[in-house]
């Protein structure tokens, strides 16, 4: 099963569990926004962090 973005950032200690929960709560109120977009807006992660997640996810799809 594919790891969700919030789980990925928490596992790498780039995001605390509480921060991930906050992003999810905001996402519930704004379902048109993606998790990564919200986390970036809150300065919880960087664009580089998000890019690394995308690249890792693409590798998982290929393997």
Secondary structure, 3 states (H helix, E strand, C coil): CCCCHHHHHHHCCCCCHHHHHHHHHHHHHCCCCCHHHHHHHCCCCCHHHHHHHHHHHHHHHHC
